[in-house]
Amino acid sequence: MKKVYIETYGCQMNEHDSERMLAILSDNGYVQTDKPKEAEVVIVNTCSVRAKAEQKAYSSIGRYTGLKKGKPGSEKDRVVVFSGCVAQQEGKKLLGRFKGLNIVVGPSQVHRIDELVNKAKTDGTVIAVAPDKDQERFRNPVKGVHGVKAFVTIMEGCDNFCSYCTVPYLRGREVSRHARNIIDEVYALVASGVKEVVLLGQNVNSYRDNSEGRQITLYELLSALNDIKGLERIRFITSHPKDLTDELVHAFTDFQKVCPHLHLPIQSGSDRILKLMARGYTVKEYRDRIDRIRALMPDIALTSDFIVGFPSETGEDHRDTIQFIRRANYDNIFSFKYSDRRLARASTYDGKVPVQVIAGRLKELQDAQLEITRKIYGALTGTLQQVLVEGESKKQGRQQGRTAHGRIVNFSGTVPEGTVANVLIDDYSDNALYGKHITEEE
C-alpha cells in the first residue's frame, strides 16, 4: 500500500491545495499517513507570507530529505516534494540547497501532482513553477470529502500589491474561476454529505467571471449557491475592505445561507501606516464600512488581521491601533509580528522596529482583544445557539461544531455529524463556547 504524508503551513488556500494533492494521489492508490518515515511521497506545502513559517518549512524539508541518506531498500525511492509559495519563490535553488529533494512545485501547478510524482520516479528531479493557464490551475477539485465542511477555491492571485505582501509575485494576478465549475463542484460536495462550504480567494470579493457572456459577481455566485438544496451554510474569505461593495454587504441579509460572519483585515489602526502598507483605504473608510454592515445586521461577527511593528511604526501608531480595536468590537483577530519578505517593497523601508518592541506591542494588542472576546462570549452564556456538528471535540466526552457566526462550541450530547443542534451555552474560554445539547422535548 502506497502512503503519502503532507505537512502544511500558511493560509486556508494552502490547506485546500494540500487537500487537492491528497485527493489526486488518493485516486492514484495512495493513502494518507501521519508518519513521514512510512510514506513513499512526502510533501511540505509552504507559506512565504511570514519568515517563521518559511523557516519551519526549511527545517521540515531538511529532516525529510535526510530520511533518504544512506537508507537501504524502498527508502531511497521516497519522493520528497517542496510545494507552495516558498517553492514558487525559490524555484530551482531549492534542489541545490536540499540534496534528496525531488519536486519543486508552485501553487498553480499542484493539480499536476500525480504526473509530477511519476516523472520524479523516472527523472529524479522535477521543477514545476511556471504559471499555468488561467482555468487549468483549477483542475482536479477535491472529490469525496469526508466531513461536513469543505473549502472551494473561486479565485486565485491578487492585484493589490500591498507593500508587505508577496502574493501577487508568487500566486500571480487575480484569476476568477468559471462560476459554472464552482456550482458543479458544490453540488458534488453536497451530494457527498458536505453541509458548509467556504469560498476561498486571496481577494475573494473581487471575484468576476465573464465566461458566460456577462459578468458574474460574488453576489450573484452566492445567490446561485444559496439555492442548492442540502447546503446549510456559506462563508467566504478573505475580503479586502476597498472591494467590499454595498451589494455584497446586502448578501448577508438577502441570502439565508450566507453566514453572519465577515473576516475583513484592516492590518493597522493608523492612517500613516495604512498608507505605507498601500492598503488603499483610511481608518475612517474602513470604519464606515463596518458601521454600514452593523446597521444592516447588528449581530454580525467580525474578525480581522493585524500586523504589528511595520517599519517606522511609532508608539502613537500602535496606540491608534489599540484604540481602533476597542471601538471595532471584533469577535477575534489574527495578529502577527512584521517580518521582511524579500520580494515585498516594505523590506526596503527604513525604520525597522526592534524585535523586543514588536513583541511587547503584540502582547498589548492581543490582551486588548482578549478582553473584548471575553465580553462577547460571556454575554452568550445562557443563550441557545444553533451549532453545525463537525464531530468529536478534543475535549474528552464532548462534541464540537460552530455557530453560524463562526464561534467554536464544545458541548455534551450525542448528535450525528452534520446535524444542526440546539446547544445551551453555559460557559466559555478565551477561544470557545461550552454547553449542552438541548432536545426538542427539553
C-alpha positions in Angstrom: 0.0 0.0 0.0 1.5 3.3 -1.1 1.4 6.1 1.5 1.6 9.9 1.4 2.5 12.4 4.2 1.5 16.1 3.9 2.7 18.9 6.1 1.0 22.3 5.6 1.9 25.8 6.5 0.0 29.0 6.0 -3.5 30.1 4.9 -6.7 28.3 4.0 -5.6 28.4 0.4 -2.6 26.3 1.3 -4.8 23.9 3.3 -7.0 23.5 0.3 -4.1 22.9 -2.0 -3.0 20.1 0.3 -6.4 18.6 0.2 -6.3 18.7 -3.6 -2.9 17.0 -3.7 -4.1 14.3 -1.3 -7.3 13.7 -3.2 -5.4 13.4 -6.5 -2.9 11.0 -5.1 -5.6 9.0 -3.4 -7.2 8.5 -6.8 -3.8 7.0 -7.8 -3.7 4.5 -5.0 -2.1 6.4 -2.1 -3.4 6.6 1.4 -2.6 9.3 3.9 -0.3 8.6 6.9 0.8 10.8 9.8 4.2 9.1 9.9 6.7 10.5 7.3 9.0 7.6 7.7 6.3 5.3 6.3 5.5 7.5 3.3 6.6 6.9 -0.3 5.7 10.5 -1.0 6.4 13.3 1.5 5.0 16.8 0.8 5.8 20.0 2.6 3.3 22.7 1.4 4.8 26.1 2.3 3.9 29.7 3.0 6.2 32.7 2.4 4.0 35.4 4.0 5.9 35.3 7.3 9.5 34.4 8.0 8.7 32.0 10.8 6.5 29.7 8.6 9.2 29.7 5.9 11.9 28.7 8.4 9.8 25.9 9.8 9.3 24.6 6.2 13.0 24.6 5.6 13.6 22.7 8.8 11.0 20.1 7.9 12.2 19.5 4.4 15.7 19.1 5.7 14.5 16.3 8.0 12.6 14.6 5.3 15.3 14.6 2.7 17.6 13.4 5.5 15.5 10.2 5.7 16.8 9.2 2.3 20.5 9.4 3.1 22.2 6.0 3.3 19.0 4.2 3.7 18.6 0.8 2.0 15.7 -0.6 0.1 12.5 1.4 -0.5 13.5 4.5 1.5 15.9 5.5 -1.3 12.9 5.7 -3.6 11.0 8.1 -1.4 9.8 11.2 -3.3 10.1 14.4 -1.4 8.1 17.4 -2.6 8.5 21.1 -1.7 5.3 22.9 -2.8 3.6 26.2 -2.2 4.7 29.8 -2.2 8.2 29.3 -1.0 8.7 26.8 -3.8 7.4 29.3 -6.2 9.8 32.0 -4.8 13.0 29.9 -4.6 12.5 27.6 -7.6 15.5 25.6 -8.8 17.7 26.9 -6.0 15.9 24.5 -3.6 17.3 21.5 -5.4 20.8 22.7 -4.7 20.1 23.5 -1.1 18.4 20.2 -0.3 20.1 17.1 -1.6 17.4 14.4 -1.9 14.6 16.8 -2.8 12.8 15.6 -5.9 10.0 18.0 -6.8 9.6 21.8 -6.5 6.0 22.8 -7.4 4.3 26.2 -7.3 0.7 26.8 -6.3 -0.7 27.0 -9.8 0.7 23.5 -10.6 -0.5 21.4 -7.7 -3.2 19.9 -9.8 -0.4 18.0 -11.6 1.0 16.3 -8.5 0.3 12.8 -9.7 2.0 13.5 -13.0 5.0 15.1 -11.3 5.5 12.3 -8.8 5.5 9.7 -11.6 8.0 11.9 -13.6 10.3 12.3 -10.5 10.4 8.5 -10.1 11.9 8.3 -13.6 13.9 11.5 -13.9 14.9 12.1 -10.3 14.0 15.8 -10.0 11.2 18.0 -11.4 10.7 21.7 -11.4 7.1 23.0 -11.9 6.8 26.6 -11.0 5.8 28.2 -14.3 2.4 29.9 -14.2 -0.3 27.6 -15.6 -3.2 28.5 -17.9 -5.8 30.6 -16.1 -8.5 27.9 -15.7 -6.2 24.9 -15.9 -5.0 25.7 -12.3 -8.5 25.0 -11.0 -8.4 21.5 -12.5 -8.9 18.4 -10.2 -11.0 19.9 -7.4 -11.4 17.8 -4.2 -13.8 14.9 -4.5 -15.3 12.6 -1.9 -14.7 15.0 1.0 -15.1 13.3 4.4 -16.8 15.8 6.8 -19.4 18.5 6.9 -17.3 21.4 5.8 -15.3 21.9 2.6 -13.1 24.6 1.0 -13.9 25.7 -2.6 -11.4 27.9 -4.5 -13.2 30.5 -6.5 -10.3 32.7 -7.5 -6.5 33.0 -7.1 -3.9 35.7 -7.1 -4.1 39.4 -6.1 -3.8 42.7 -7.9 -3.4 44.9 -4.8 0.4 44.8 -4.2 0.3 45.7 -0.5 3.9 46.7 0.3 4.4 43.9 2.9 3.0 41.1 0.8 4.4 38.7 -1.8 1.2 37.1 -3.0 1.0 38.9 -6.4 4.5 37.8 -7.2 4.1 34.2 -6.1 0.4 33.3 -6.8 0.1 35.8 -9.7 -2.5 38.3 -10.6 -6.2 37.8 -10.0 -7.9 35.0 -11.9 -11.5 34.1 -11.3 -12.7 30.6 -11.7 -15.7 30.0 -14.0 -18.9 30.1 -12.0 -20.4 27.0 -13.6 -17.5 24.9 -12.5 -17.8 26.3 -8.9 -21.5 25.5 -8.8 -21.0 22.0 -10.1 -18.3 21.3 -7.5 -20.6 22.5 -4.7 -23.4 20.3 -5.9 -21.0 17.3 -5.9 -19.8 18.2 -2.4 -23.3 18.4 -1.0 -24.1 15.0 -2.6 -21.1 13.6 -0.6 -22.5 15.0 2.7 -21.0 18.4 2.9 -23.2 21.0 4.7 -21.0 24.1 4.7 -18.7 25.5 2.0 -16.1 28.1 2.5 -15.3 30.1 -0.7 -11.6 30.9 -1.0 -9.6 33.5 -2.7 -6.8 35.9 -1.8 -9.2 38.8 -2.5 -12.5 36.9 -2.7 -14.8 39.9 -3.0 -13.2 41.0 -6.3 -14.4 37.8 -7.9 -15.6 38.4 -11.5 -16.5 35.7 -14.1 -17.1 36.8 -17.7 -17.2 33.3 -19.3 -20.9 33.2 -19.9 -21.2 36.5 -21.9 -21.9 38.6 -18.9 -20.1 39.5 -15.6 -21.0 37.3 -12.6 -20.0 38.9 -9.3 -19.6 37.2 -5.9 -23.1 38.4 -5.0 -24.5 36.5 -8.0 -22.5 33.5 -7.2 -23.7 33.5 -3.6 -27.3 33.7 -5.0 -26.8 30.6 -7.1 -25.2 28.6 -4.2 -27.9 29.7 -1.8 -30.4 27.8 -4.0 -28.6 24.4 -3.6 -30.8 22.0 -1.6 -28.9 20.3 1.2 -26.4 23.1 1.6 -26.8 24.7 5.0 -24.1 27.4 5.2 -21.9 29.5 3.0 -18.8 31.5 4.1 -16.2 33.4 2.0 -12.7 34.6 2.8 -10.6 36.7 2.6 -12.2 40.1 1.8 -10.3 43.3 1.0 -12.0 46.4 2.6 -11.7 48.5 -0.6 -13.6 46.0 -2.6 -16.5 45.4 -0.1 -19.4 46.8 -2.1 -22.8 47.7 -0.8 -24.3 44.9 -3.0 -22.0 42.3 -1.3 -22.9 43.7 2.2 -26.6 43.0 1.4 -25.8 39.4 0.6 -25.7 38.8 4.4 -29.4 39.6 4.6 -30.5 38.7 1.1 -29.4 35.0 1.3 -30.3 32.9 4.2 -27.4 30.5 3.9 -24.7 33.2 3.9 -23.3 33.1 7.5 -23.4 36.3 9.6 -19.6 36.3 9.9 -17.1 38.5 7.9 -13.4 38.4 8.0 -12.2 41.9 7.0 -8.5 42.5 7.6 -7.5 46.1 8.4 -3.8 45.4 9.4 -3.4 48.7 11.3 -5.4 51.4 13.0 -3.0 54.2 11.9 -3.7 56.1 8.6 0.0 56.7 8.2 0.9 53.0 8.4 -2.0 52.0 6.2 -0.7 54.4 3.5 2.8 52.9 3.8 1.2 49.5 3.5 -0.5 50.6 0.3 -3.8 49.3 1.6 -6.0 51.7 -0.4 -8.3 53.0 2.4 -8.2 55.1 5.6 -9.3 54.1 9.1 -12.4 56.2 8.6 -13.3 54.5 5.3 -12.9 51.1 6.9 -14.9 52.1 10.0 -17.7 53.4 7.7 -17.8 50.0 6.0 -18.2 48.1 9.2 -20.8 50.6 10.5 -22.9 50.1 7.4 -22.6 46.3 7.9 -23.7 46.5 11.5 -26.6 48.9 10.6 -27.9 46.2 8.3 -27.0 43.2 10.6 -26.3 44.3 14.2 -25.2 40.9 15.4 -22.8 40.1 12.7 -19.5 38.6 13.9 -16.4 40.5 12.6 -12.9 39.3 12.6 -9.7 40.9 11.3 -5.9 40.7 10.7 -3.3 43.0 12.2 0.5 43.4 11.5 2.4 44.7 14.4 5.8 46.5 14.1 5.6 47.6 10.4 8.6 49.7 9.5 8.6 53.1 11.2 5.6 52.2 13.4 5.7 54.6 16.4 4.1 54.3 19.8 1.4 56.6 18.7 0.6 54.4 15.6 0.4 51.5 18.0 -1.9 53.3 20.4 -4.2 54.3 17.4 -4.4 50.6 16.6 -5.3 49.6 20.2 -7.9 52.4 20.3 -9.4 51.2 17.0 -9.7 47.5 18.2 -11.6 48.7 21.3 -14.1 50.5 19.0 -14.4 47.9 16.4 -15.5 45.2 18.8 -14.2 42.2 16.9 -15.1 38.7 17.9 -11.5 37.8 17.4 -8.4 38.8 15.5 -5.3 37.2 13.9 -2.2 39.3 14.8 1.3 38.8 13.6 4.8 40.3 14.0 6.0 42.1 10.9 8.8 40.3 9.1 10.7 41.4 5.9 9.7 39.4 2.8 12.4 39.5 0.0 10.0 40.4 -2.8 7.9 42.9 -0.9 8.6 46.6 -1.1 8.4 47.1 2.6 11.6 45.0 3.0 13.5 48.1 1.7 11.8 50.5 4.0 13.8 52.3 6.7 12.9 52.4 10.4 12.7 48.8 11.3 11.2 48.3 14.7 13.3 46.4 17.3 12.1 42.8 17.8 11.6 43.3 21.6 9.4 46.3 21.0 7.3 44.4 18.5 6.9 41.6 21.0 5.6 44.0 23.6 3.2 45.7 21.3 1.9 42.3 20.0 1.1 41.2 23.6 -0.6 44.5 24.4 -2.8 44.2 21.2 -3.7 40.6 21.9 -4.6 41.4 25.5 -6.9 44.3 24.4 -8.7 41.9 22.0 -8.9 39.1 24.6 -10.8 41.5 26.9 -13.3 42.2 24.1 -13.7 38.5 23.1 -14.4 37.5 26.8 -17.2 40.1 27.0 -18.8 38.9 23.7 -18.5 35.2 24.8 -19.6 36.0 28.3 -22.8 37.7 27.0 -23.7 34.5 25.1 -23.9 32.5 28.4 -27.5 31.3 28.9 -28.4 31.6 25.2 -29.5 28.9 22.8 -27.2 28.5 19.8 -27.6 26.6 16.6 -24.4 24.5 16.1 -23.4 22.6 13.0 -21.9 19.5 14.4 -18.5 18.7 13.0 -17.5 15.7 15.1 -15.8 14.8 18.3 -14.1 17.5 20.3 -10.6 17.3 21.6 -12.3 18.0 25.0 -12.9 14.4 26.2 -16.5 13.3 26.1 -17.8 16.3 24.1 -18.7 17.1 20.5 -17.7 20.1 18.6 -19.2 22.4 16.0 -19.6 26.0 15.0 -22.4 28.6 15.2 -23.3 30.4 12.0 -21.2 33.3 13.4 -18.2 31.0 13.3 -17.8 30.5 17.0 -16.5 27.2 18.2 -18.7 25.3 20.6 -17.8 22.2 22.6 -20.9 20.5 24.1 -22.1 17.4 25.8 -24.5 15.1 24.0 -24.6 12.6 21.2 -25.7 14.3 17.9 -25.0 12.9 14.4 -22.3 14.7 12.5 -23.7 17.2 10.0 -26.8 18.0 12.2 -27.6 21.5 13.3 -28.1 21.1 17.0 -29.6 23.4 19.7 -26.9 24.0 22.3 -27.5 25.9 25.6 -24.3 27.8 26.4 -23.2 27.6 30.0 -19.5 28.5 29.9 -16.8 30.0 27.7 -13.0 30.2 27.4 -10.8 32.6 25.5 -11.4 30.8 22.2 -14.5 28.6 22.5 -18.0 28.3 24.0 -19.3 25.4 26.1 -22.7 24.0 26.6 -25.1 21.1 26.4 -27.3 19.7 23.7 -31.0 20.5 24.2 -33.5 18.1 22.7 -36.9 19.2 21.4 -38.5 17.6 24.5 -36.5 19.8 26.8 
